[in-house]
Structure formats: structure tokens, C-alpha cells
Amino acid sequence: MKHAIYGGLGGALAGGLVLGILFLGPLSNPTQSKEVATAAPTQTQTSAAIAEPTETQSAEEVVPKCSVGEALAADGILQLQAQVVDASNSAVLFDRSGSTPARTASVLKLVTAAAALESLGPDYTVTTRVYVDAVDPSVLYLVGAGDVTLSRLGVNEQSVYRNAPKLATLVNQISRWSNTQTFSKIVLDSSLYGAASGDWNSDWDKKGLKEGYMSQVSALQFDGDRDNPRNKDSSRGADPVARAGKWFKEAMGANAASAVVEKGVTPNSVIEIAKVTSRPISEWIQYMLVVSDNTLAEALARLVSLDQGLDGTFGSLDQAYKKALAKTGLNLSGIKIEDGSGLSDFNQASPEFINSLLGLIDKEYRNFSIIEAGMPVAGSPGSLAYRLENSEGNITAKTGWIRSGYTIAGFMDTPDGAHLIFSVYNLGKVSVANRDAMDALVMAIYNCGGNLGNE
């Protein structure tokens, strides 16, 4: 099984397995073992009935299933929905309301990644362009195409999005076109999808802007609208388009010092003078998954919608995803897509559906190996860096959190050699204690391995 590009533990895994056996002991509970009793023969039994068993007749010992009951009973487990599947034979080992659709939190990013790969393909790129008016070349148009990675840092500097295209490259190209042209107006065109100042889902928490885990959804923004392009969770603004215009004008320097900046739509009568192209979305997907980047998820969702002939708005995403995933064989009837990031309480997908998708990923369906390569790995950089630590290198999973639940879904290679697919939702008004209880349940499943019981 492949692990995330951000780090694996290689040869340490073998040693870790031995240590796991030494520390954890037998996988089954000794108190649960059953003795096979043989009743004394009665006088009415025939000699054949009481004959000693031959080698071929010896009874098989009954091996008790491994229980996760203690972890299930923990106070931190709220409304549990979960399913665990043995990847070798698709047998369901454990199920708690596994077929019931529910909010997924950021586990939904697995679905976003799959829809993007099916619709756009891994090599898809986004090109941001600059135009001048064909009649009045002092009017400049900056046109957003959905590349939220476009960075205002210097050419040799790295933002959170490694090797992203740079505003400085656009400015250099404009200067090469003409280093004497002054500009009277800069028009900011974010009309590809959404409102002129960006969109925000009605049930998202506005603290996401201040805490820096989400930006307004807009086709035109720099660095995901972060105050600090080098900081993943840097604060975002209320109007990413206006901020992009401010930074663009500053970068243009003296030639645009007197330019009026306004929002608008680019006419047909324009001349292209500059462009930069993003990294392929395969790289977007891997970064989105390993750190759970919401801004990238929403950008990918809009690009899928547009590619499916829709308008890129929130209301188009459910139809767009179902069209994009139609050929995968997944049962899409129970899912509801409200956004691309999983921040909405109104997204709906069951643990069973997520496990079906994970099954395709595990079998390397088409380009889906890209998804696994981006998923966090226990003990490696990413959202599992300091979680599930006793399974270091052996659990690969996407994590999720919103105010109404914690979720996790992925793969585990267990101490007994089993390869399991799992999805666990701990839903309700949650705190870190509920995350810890969910993680404890995942570790109990891991320790049980292929002998997991569905008590």
C-alpha cells in the first residue's frame, strides 16, 4: 500500500509490528476464550458414537471475535456511524448505521478529489490571463480562471502552494509587452463563477475567515486570499477580488499608480498580453488532502461544475459531482453535495458510500492512486501527524471536523496482517474529547484487525 508523499517510515514498520505484538499482546480478550467440553456418553449411546475421533474428525477450536466494546462505550462517543470492511474479500466486519447518509466533514474531500480526477483529469491546469482593451490599451483586464494558488510572493519565494504561478511573472510579461504604457483603469473580472466579491455558504461559520481555514469562494484571488501566503491558516479577507486588485496594482508600480481599480466583465475586443498557468490539479489534490485545504477543495468543485456544463455555483455541485462520477459504478443515490470542502452540515454521504469509494482507490481505479498518495499517514506530516501514534505508518486516512462532528476514513494495515477499509463518524456537538474518543475506537479496530467482531 502506498503512503503519502510527505513521508513514510519504510523499514521501521517491520520493527514497529514486532513492538506492537510485544506491547499489545494477544488480539483477543483472554476472558472471552471458550473451552470445548465433551459430555460423558450415556448408556444408550452406541459404540460408534463413543469411539475416539480420528485425525480427520477432530473438532476445530472456536476463536472468539475481538471486541471494541470498551471504546464504543466511552463517554466521548456520541452519535456513531461506522463501517469496517476487509479489503481482501469485501466482507463487512463492523457496522453501525453504515448505510445511513450523514454529514461527512472534510472526508468529503475524497469525493471532491475523485470527481475532479474523473471530470478534469490529473494533468488539468488553470491559466490566469491579462488583457488590454483593443481600442484603449490603457485599460487593463485581470481575469480570474479559478487558480487560487496564484501567488503575490516573489518569483524565487514559496507560498503554501509550492511552485505556484506568480503575480510577478504576469507583471514582467506586461512590462515586456510595453514598459512605457501607463494604465488608467484595472478591471477585475471574477465572473467565471460566483458573486463579484466572492461567495460564502450560508451555514459556514464566519470564523473560518479570521482563523484562516477558509476563504470566500472566488475565481480571482491570490494565495487563497491569505494575509500571509506562507502560513496555511493565515487570516482571509471579506472580499478576495478587491484584495487581488490592490495587490495587482501595487505590483504594477509606477505604470499603474493612477489607475482606477474596479470590478467588471472582460469584453470580446481585447488583446492578451500576459498569462500564467497553474501546477496540475494532481498536485492540488494531494496538498488539499494532506492538510485539508478548504479553499483548494472549493476551487476544484467549481472547476468540475464548469467542466460538466454547469455554472460553478453552490447549487450546481450536487448535479456536477453525480455527472462526473457516473461511470465509476458507485451508488450515488444517497449522496448530497452542498459544497466541495465538507464544511456544510447539509452534505450527505454514508460510511458505506465512502468505503465504496475507498475500495476504488485501493484498487487504483483509473487515476485514483493520486488520492491515496495525498491522504495523511499516521505519524507523518499532515492532519494525522500527532494522532493514532501507535499505528505509525500503518493507517492512511482523511480526517474531518466541523462543529457538529468528527470523521475519519481510510485504510489500515493491522498487526495481524489484515488490510481494512474503514469510515467512522462521531456526530453531535463536539470537542477535542470527542475526537480523542473516535481515535481510540479507530485504534481498537486496528488492534483487533481481521478478527474484529460486530458485537
N, C-alpha and C positions, 0 to 999 in steps of 0.2 A: 504494500500500500504506500502510495506516495504521500509525502508530507509537505507542508507549506514551505515556500521558497525562503521564508525568513528564518529557517533553522530547524534541523532535526538533530537527534542525539546519536545517530549512527550506531557505532559499535557498543555504546553504553547500554543499549536496550537489552542485550543478552544478559549483561551483569545485573541490570535492573530487574529482569524476570526472576533470576535466582534469588535476589534480595527480597523480591515480593513474596516468593514462596516461603522464605525463611521467616519473614515478619508476619505474614498474614495467616500462615498455617493452612490446614485443610479448608477447602471452599465450602464444604457442607458443615452444618452445625452438629457436633457430636451428639447432642441431646435428641436430635431428630432421627438418629440411626435406628433401624428396625432389625430385630432378630427374627430369623425364620425358625419357628417352632414346629416340631413334629409330634403329632398326637400319638399316644400309645395305641396299638392295634386292639380292637375289640375281639371277643371270642368269635364273632360272626364273620370276621374278615377272612378271606381265602388266603392260602399260602402265597398266591401270586401277588395279592395286594400288599403283603408284608415282606415281600422279597427285597433284598438290598438293591438299591438303584444301580444301574450300570453307569459307566462314564458318560454315555450319551444321554442319560436321564437325569443327571444332576441338576438340581434347581439353580437358577440364576439369582444372584443376590440382588435385592431391590435397593437401588440407590436413591436416597431421598433428594428431592429438589432443593435448591438453595433458596433461602428466604431473604427478602429485603424488607420484611415486616417492620423491623425497628425503625428503619429510615422512613418508611411510609407513615408511621405513626407519629413522627416528630411534629412538634408544635408549629414549625415553620412551613409545613406543607399545607397549602390552602386548598384551592380547587385544582386537583391534579388531573391532567390529561397526558397520557403517555402510551407509547408503544415501542417494543423492542423486538427486532427481527434477526434471526440467524441468517446472515448473508449467504451461507453455503447452500441453504435449501429453501429460503424464504419462509421458514416456519416462524409463526408469531410466538415468542416465548413469554411475553408480558404485555398486558393491555389494560388500560384504564381509560375508558371513553375515547379510545384511539381514533374512532371513525367520526367523531363529532367535530365539525368545523369550529374554530375559535380564533381569537386574536393571536398573532404569531410573534409580535415584536420584530426584532431585526432578523430572526430566522427567515423572514420573508425575502431578505436579500438573496437567498439561494434561488428563489423563484425569479427574482429580477435578473440575476445573472444568467439563468437558463433561458429566459425569454430574449435577452439581449443576444446571446450566442446563437439562438435559433433564428432570430429575425435579422440581425445585423452581421453576424459572423465575427470571429475573433480579430480579424485584421481591419475592421472598420475604424476610420479616423474621422475627425471633425475639423473643418477648415474655417478659421475666422478671417474675414476679408475687410479691406478698407477700400473705399471708392471715393472719387471726386465727381462732382456734377459735370456733365458733358458740356454744359453751356457756361457755367460759372465755376471754375476749378478752385475757387476759394472756399467752396462748401465741401466739407469732408463728411463721409458716412462711415461709421464704425458699426459693422453688422454682426450681431451675436448669432452663432450657429449651434450653441449648446455646449461649448467647451468650457466647463467650469474650472479646468486646470490651468488655463491661460494665466501666466504669472507676470506680475509687475516687478519682480526681482531682476537683478542684472543677469546678463547672458551666462555668466560663469557661476551663478548662485543657484542653490537648490531650494525649492519650496517643499512642502509636504508631498507634492506630486513630482516625483523625480523625473528629470529630463523633460519637463513640461515646456511647451512653446512659450515665448517671451514677448511681452509688450515691446521691449527694447528692439526686438527683431523687426516688428512692424514699423516702428519709428525709423529705424535705419533704412528700411526699404522705401519709406515715404521720402526720406532725405535724398536717396539715390534717384528717385523719380524727379525731384526738384528740391534743391536746397535753398532756393530763393523765393519759392511760393509762400505767401502768408495766407492764413486762413481766417475767414470772417465768421465761420459757423462750423460747429461739430454736431452732427446729428447722430444720436444713439438709437440704433434700431434693434430692439429686442422682440420684434413682432413674430418671431418664429413660433413661439408658444407662450401662453400666459399673459398676464397683465403687464402694462408698461413699467410698473415698479416692482414686479415680482409677485408670485402667488404664495399663499400660506393656507394650509388646510385648516378648516375651522376647528377641528378637535386636537390640533397640535398645541403643545404647551409653548407659549411665547418665551419662556425662559431658555429655550433652545438657542435663541439668538444671543443672549447675554452669555450663556455658559459655553457657547461655541460649538455645539454639536449639530447645528443645522443652520442653513441659510435660506433666505427667500428663494423660491424656485423661479429661475430666470435664465433665458438663453444667452444673456450677456452679463458676465461677471468675471472678475479676476480673482484667482486664488480661492475660489469658493466663497468670495466676499469676506475673507478673514482680515482682521486688523493686522495680525502678524502672519504672513504667509508661511513661516517656518513652524508654526505651532498648530497642531491638528485641532485643538479645542479652543482656538482663539475666538474672541467675540466677533459676531457678524453685525451688519447694519440693517436698517429698516428698508433701504432702497438700493439694491446692488447695482442697478443700472446707472443711477445718478453717481454712485461712488466710482463706477468704472469710467464714467465721463470725466470726473475730476482727475483721476489718476492718469488717464489718457492725455488730457490737456497738459498736465504738468510734465509728462514725459516728452511732449512735443516741443516744449521750450519756447523760445522767442517767436518762432513762426506761428504759434497759436496763442500768443499772450493775450490778444484782444478778441479771441473767438468767443462767440456766444455758444453755450452748450445747451442743447435741447433734445427732447425725445421725438422720434418720428419714424417714418417708414421710407425706405430707400426706393426712389423711382426707377423706372426702366432705363432712363437716359443717364447712365453713369459709366465711369471708366474705372476698372480695377487697377489699383496702384500698389497694393501690398496684401500679403496673406501669410498665415502661419497654420501649420497642421499639428494636430494633437498626436500623442502616442496612441497606439492601437488600443481598442477597448479591452482587449485581453489583459492589459496592464491595469486599466481602470478597475476591472472586475477583481483582480487579485488584491489590490490595495483596499478597495471597498469592503471586501470580506474580512481581511485580516484585522483591520482596525474599526470596522463597521461605520464607514463613511457615508452618512446620510445624503450629503449633497451629491456625491457621485451616483448614488442609487437613484435619486430623483432625476438626474440628468439622463441616465440610461433608460429610465422608464419613459421619459418624453421622446427620446430618440426611437424607441420601439414603437410608440404610438404613431409617430410620424411615418415611420417605415411601413406600418400597416395601413397607411392611408387615412389616419385619423388626425385629430387636431392638437395632440400633445397636452391636453388639459387633464386635470384630475379625473373628470368624468369619463374620459376615454380609456383609462388604463385597464379596467376590467376586460373590456372587449379586446383591447390590444394584446394583452397577455394571453388570452384564450386563443386568439388567432395565431399568435406566434408559437404557442406550444401545441397546436392542434395535431401535429404529426408525431409527437413523442409517445403517444399511447397512454399518457397519463389521464386519469379520470378527473376532468376539470369541472364537473357539475357542482361540486360542493364548495368551490373556492370563490372568494370575493376580494377583488383588488381595489383598495381605496387609494393607495399611494405606492411608491416604489421602495421606500425605506423601511416600512413596518412600524412607523411611529403612530399610525392611526389605530384607535380601538376597534375600528369597523372593518379592518382586514379579517378575512376568514379563510383558514386552511387547517385541516385536521392533522394530527400527528401521523396518521396513516398516509395522507397525501404527501407530506414532507418525506416520509420514509420511502415512498414510491419514487420520488424524485432522487433521493439519495441512492436508491438502487440503480437508477440510470447512471448517476455519477460514478458509482462504484464499478460499474461495467464499462466505463469510459465510452458511453454513448456519444457519438459524433465528437463535438469539441468539449464535452462536459468535464474532461480531466482538468481543464483550466480552473474549474470551480474548486475541485479538491485541492489543487495546488495553492489556492488563495485562502483556504479555510484555516483558522487558528489551530495550533497544536499545543497541547498541554505542555507547559514548561518552556515554550518558545515565545519570542516577541509577538505581541498581538493581544487580543482580548482574553486569551487563556494563559497569559504569562505567569500569573500568580494564582491560578485556580487548578483544581484537580491535580495537585502536585505529585501525589503518589502514583499517578499514571503517566508520568512524564514521558512524552514521545509516543504514547500508545493511544491517546484519544485525540481525534481530529474533529472539531465541531464548530458550528456557527452559534454564537451566543446572541441573546436578545434581552432587552429591558425596556419597558415603558412603565408608567406609574401603576398600571393595572396588571402587571405580570412580569415574571422572568421566564425565559425559554432557552432551550439548548437542543441542538440536533446535529448528528454526525455519525462518526464511525468509532469503534473501539476494537483494539486487538487485545484480548483479555489474557490474564496469566495462564489460563488453561488451553490457550491456542485457538479460541473461538474468534471469529470476526463478526461483530454485531453492528447493526444499524439501529439507531435509536433517536427518538424525539420525545422530549419531556417539556411540558408546560406547567408552571406553578402560577396560577392565576388568582388575582384578588388585589387588594390594596397592599403593595409590597414594600419591604425594606431590605436592607442587606441581609438580615437574618433569614429571609425567605430565599434569597439567592443561595446562601450557605446550606440551607436545608435541601434545596434542589440539587446542589452539587454533591451533598452527602448521599443522596439517593442515586445519583449517577455513579458515584464510586462504589456503592453497594452492588449495583448492577454489574459494574466492571469486575468486582471481586468474585461475584457468582459466575460470571462468564456464560459458557454454553449450558451450564446446569441451572440457569435461572428458572425459578418457579413462578407461577402466576397465581399465587395464593390470594 
